């Protein structure tokens, strides 16, 4: 019965041979430069260039709108605080 078992060294060798192909395939980029080297993000057509320009313009308009909304919310919150403080002094 003891002869049916594989020696530890044989088992380790077999497992290492099994996992070698997985280790070679699983090499992922570790730095941002390696990641960007494999990507080609250049526009493929004039339509892509125009689309990129429109998206950038839209992003800037959304950022401006967010700033205005944040300012408006701060103004409303300030007005509420002022009304609460004035309410304390009226009584």
N, C-alpha and C positions, 0 to 999 in steps of 0.2 A: 504494500500500500504506500509506503514512503517513497518508493521509486516512481510512482505516478505523478508526484508533484514536480514542478519545474524549479530549478535552482533560482535563487534571487537574481543573480547576474543575468541569466537568460531572460527573465521577465522584464528587467530594467531595459535591456537592449531592445526587446520587442516593443515595449512601450515607447522608447525613444525613436525607433524607426517609424512608428505610427504617427507620432506628433511632429516629425520633421517637416513634412509637406505643409502642415497647418502653420507652423512657425514661419516658413518662407512666404506664404501667402498673406499673413496677417501683419505685414510691416506697413504701418500707417505713417503718414508724415508727422514729424514731431515739432517742426517749427513752421511759422507762418510763411517763410520764404519757400519751403518745400511744398506747402499746400498751394501757394499761388503759382509756383512753377508748373504745376500740372493742370491749371485752369486757364482757359482762353476765354476771357470775358470781353474781347473786342467786338464791336458791332459787326454783324454779318451783312447788313444792307443799309442803304440810306434811310429806310423806314425806321430801323433800330436807332439810328442817330437822332432822328427827329423825335422819336418816342422817348429817348433818354432826356433830351432837352425839355420836353413837355413835363416829364415826371419831375425833373429838378425844379422847374418853375412852380409846379403844383406843390412840391414839398415846401418851398420857401413861402408860398402863400398860406399853407396850412400852419406853418410855424408862426407867421405873423398873426393869423387868426387866433391861434392858441394864446399868444401873448395878450391880445386884446380881450379875450374871454377871461383870462386870469386877472387882468386889471379891472375888468367890470365886476368880477366876483369879489375882489378886494374892496372895491368901492361900496358894493352892497353890504358887505360884512362891516365895514367901517360905519356906514349909515345906521345899521342895526345897533351897533355898540353905542353910537351917539344918542340914539333914541332911548336906549335903556338907561344911560347915564342921565339924560334930561328927565326921564320919568322919575328917577329918585329925587331930583331937586324940586319937582313940581309939588310933591306932597308935603 
